[in-house]
Amino acid sequence: MKAEEQEGSEGFPFIIRRAREEDIDQVMEVNLASLPENYWYSFYVYVLNEWGDAFLVAEHQGKIIGYIMNRVEETHDKVLMGLENELTERPGKSEGLLDAIRRRFSESAKVGHVISIAVLAEYRRKGVGSALMQEAINVLKSKYDVDAIYLEVRVSNTPAINLYEKFGFEKVRIIKGYYRDGEDAYVMVKRLKPVQ
């Protein structure tokens, strides 16, 4: 990916580019300042080494102001593939539990997983988060050929949910007590390939 200067709201200039190992300290600072969920240095290195093209940073005047970290997974879960929605669909009463499990997990597909996205508070509402998400979608689709992209988000995080919905993500599942503090998470999915 070639880093090109972008312009956010009110003419705010920034660059979206592939992360490098020397960026990880700054990425960790953005993470610590922005989110209660934190990761070990070695985890960032692992993601960078495995799926580096989908680990992106936003840079303004040489400073990392945001990032999005993604990985690619193989799944049999049709909800994560964007083929089913547990919040709107329920198996028919005639279908037994084993039949429902077999149906749900019969096929597999490659999916993108947004592990973490964050922008420093003073740089929010300038288009940085949207630019990171758009470029991540582009990379996961073109470079990794995923069928869908999914993420987890706190049920109380309305600004993030609104951003994800703007990009076509749908709430498909609730995970009770997902976060360390006990808050539930929505799983949101964006299907990229047509359903066959």
C-alpha positions as CSV (number, residue, x, y, z in Angstrom):
1,M,0.0,0.0,0.0
2,K,1.3,3.4,-1.0
3,A,1.0,6.1,1.7
4,E,-0.8,9.1,0.3
5,E,-1.8,12.2,2.2
6,Q,-5.5,12.4,2.8
7,E,-7.6,15.2,4.0
8,G,-10.2,14.7,6.7
9,S,-12.8,17.1,7.9
10,E,-11.9,20.8,7.9
11,G,-8.9,20.1,5.7
12,F,-7.0,18.0,8.4
13,P,-4.1,16.3,6.6
14,F,-3.0,12.8,7.6
15,I,-1.5,9.6,6.0
16,I,-2.8,6.1,6.2
17,R,0.0,3.5,5.7
18,R,1.0,0.0,6.6
19,A,2.4,-0.3,10.1
20,R,6.1,-1.0,10.7
21,E,7.7,-2.6,13.8
22,E,9.2,0.7,14.8
23,D,5.6,2.1,15.0
24,I,4.5,-0.4,17.7
25,D,5.5,1.8,20.7
26,Q,3.4,4.6,19.4
27,V,0.5,2.3,18.5
28,M,0.6,1.0,22.0
29,E,0.4,4.6,23.3
30,V,-2.6,5.2,21.2
31,N,-4.2,2.0,22.5
32,L,-3.5,2.8,26.1
33,A,-4.8,6.3,25.8
34,S,-7.9,5.3,23.9
35,L,-9.1,1.9,25.0
36,P,-9.4,-0.2,28.1
37,E,-8.5,-3.3,26.2
38,N,-4.7,-3.6,25.8
39,Y,-2.3,-6.1,24.3
40,W,1.3,-7.2,24.8
41,Y,4.0,-5.9,22.6
42,S,4.6,-9.4,21.2
43,F,1.0,-9.6,20.1
44,Y,1.3,-6.5,18.0
45,V,4.5,-8.0,16.4
46,Y,2.7,-11.3,15.8
47,V,-0.2,-9.6,14.0
48,L,2.2,-7.4,12.0
49,N,4.3,-10.4,10.9
50,E,1.3,-12.5,10.0
51,W,-1.1,-9.9,8.5
52,G,1.0,-6.8,8.1
53,D,-0.8,-5.4,5.1
54,A,-4.0,-5.2,7.2
55,F,-2.3,-3.5,10.2
56,L,-2.6,0.2,9.3
57,V,-1.6,3.4,11.1
58,A,-2.8,7.0,10.6
59,E,0.1,9.5,10.8
60,H,0.0,13.3,11.2
61,Q,3.2,15.3,11.0
62,G,5.3,12.2,11.8
63,K,3.1,11.2,14.8
64,I,0.9,8.0,15.0
65,I,-2.6,9.3,15.8
66,G,-4.6,6.2,15.1
67,Y,-4.4,2.6,14.0
68,I,-6.4,-0.4,12.9
69,M,-5.2,-4.0,13.6
70,N,-6.8,-6.9,11.7
71,R,-6.2,-10.6,11.2
72,V,-7.5,-13.2,8.9
73,E,-9.2,-16.3,10.3
74,E,-10.8,-19.5,8.9
75,T,-14.3,-20.0,10.4
76,H,-17.2,-22.4,10.1
77,D,-19.5,-20.0,11.9
78,K,-22.1,-18.7,9.4
79,V,-22.8,-15.7,11.7
80,L,-19.2,-14.5,11.3
81,M,-19.4,-15.2,7.5
82,G,-22.4,-12.8,7.4
83,L,-24.8,-15.5,6.3
84,E,-26.9,-15.6,9.4
85,N,-28.0,-13.1,12.1
86,E,-28.7,-14.4,15.6
87,L,-30.5,-11.2,16.5
88,T,-33.1,-11.5,13.8
89,E,-33.2,-15.1,12.8
90,R,-34.1,-18.1,14.8
91,P,-34.1,-21.7,13.6
92,G,-37.5,-23.2,13.0
93,K,-39.1,-25.1,15.8
94,S,-39.0,-28.4,13.8
95,E,-35.2,-28.1,13.6
96,G,-33.4,-29.8,16.4
97,L,-30.3,-28.5,18.2
98,L,-27.9,-30.9,16.5
99,D,-29.4,-30.0,13.0
100,A,-29.0,-26.3,13.8
101,I,-25.4,-26.8,14.8
102,R,-24.6,-28.9,11.7
103,R,-26.2,-26.4,9.5
104,R,-24.4,-23.5,11.1
105,F,-21.0,-25.0,11.0
106,S,-21.0,-27.1,7.8
107,E,-19.0,-24.8,5.5
108,S,-15.9,-22.7,6.1
109,A,-14.7,-19.4,4.9
110,K,-11.9,-16.9,5.3
111,V,-13.0,-13.8,7.3
112,G,-11.3,-10.6,8.4
113,H,-11.3,-9.8,12.1
114,V,-10.9,-6.2,13.2
115,I,-9.0,-6.8,16.5
116,S,-8.7,-3.2,17.5
117,I,-9.2,0.3,16.1
118,A,-8.4,3.5,17.9
119,V,-7.8,7.2,17.3
120,L,-6.3,9.6,19.9
121,A,-9.1,11.8,21.4
122,E,-7.8,15.1,20.1
123,Y,-7.9,13.7,16.5
124,R,-11.4,12.2,16.5
125,R,-14.2,13.6,14.3
126,K,-11.6,14.5,11.6
127,G,-12.2,11.5,9.3
128,V,-9.3,9.5,10.6
129,G,-11.3,6.5,11.9
130,S,-13.3,6.3,8.7
131,A,-10.2,6.4,6.6
132,L,-8.6,3.6,8.6
133,M,-11.7,1.5,8.3
134,Q,-12.1,2.1,4.6
135,E,-8.5,1.2,3.9
136,A,-8.7,-1.9,6.1
137,I,-11.8,-3.1,4.2
138,N,-10.0,-2.5,0.9
139,V,-7.0,-4.4,2.0
140,L,-8.9,-7.3,3.5
141,K,-10.9,-7.6,0.3
142,S,-8.2,-7.2,-2.3
143,K,-5.1,-8.7,-0.6
144,Y,-6.6,-11.4,1.6
145,D,-9.8,-12.2,-0.4
146,V,-12.0,-12.6,2.7
147,D,-15.7,-13.4,2.4
148,A,-16.7,-11.1,5.3
149,I,-15.2,-8.9,8.1
150,Y,-16.4,-9.0,11.7
151,L,-15.6,-7.1,14.9
152,E,-16.7,-6.8,18.5
153,V,-17.9,-3.5,20.0
154,R,-19.2,-2.5,23.4
155,V,-23.0,-2.3,23.4
156,S,-22.7,1.1,24.9
157,N,-20.3,2.5,22.3
158,T,-22.8,4.3,20.1
159,P,-20.3,6.4,18.2
160,A,-18.3,3.3,17.1
161,I,-21.5,1.4,16.3
162,N,-22.7,4.3,14.1
163,L,-19.3,4.4,12.3
164,Y,-19.4,0.6,11.6
165,E,-23.1,0.8,10.4
166,K,-22.0,3.6,8.0
167,F,-19.6,1.0,6.5
168,G,-22.3,-1.6,6.2
169,F,-21.6,-3.7,9.3
170,E,-24.7,-5.2,10.9
171,K,-25.2,-6.4,14.5
172,V,-25.5,-10.2,14.3
173,R,-24.8,-11.5,17.8
174,I,-24.5,-10.4,21.4
175,I,-21.7,-11.9,23.6
176,K,-22.6,-11.6,27.2
177,G,-19.8,-10.3,29.5
178,Y,-17.3,-10.1,26.7
179,Y,-15.2,-7.3,28.2
180,R,-13.1,-7.5,31.3
181,D,-15.5,-5.2,33.2
182,G,-18.4,-7.4,32.3
183,E,-20.0,-5.3,29.6
184,D,-21.6,-7.2,26.7
185,A,-20.4,-6.9,23.1
186,Y,-22.2,-6.8,19.8
187,V,-20.6,-8.8,17.0
188,M,-21.0,-6.8,13.8
189,V,-20.4,-8.3,10.3
190,K,-19.9,-6.8,6.9
191,R,-20.4,-9.4,4.1
192,L,-18.1,-8.7,1.1
193,K,-18.9,-11.5,-1.3
194,P,-22.3,-12.2,-2.7
195,V,-24.2,-15.1,-1.1
196,Q,-24.2,-18.1,-3.4
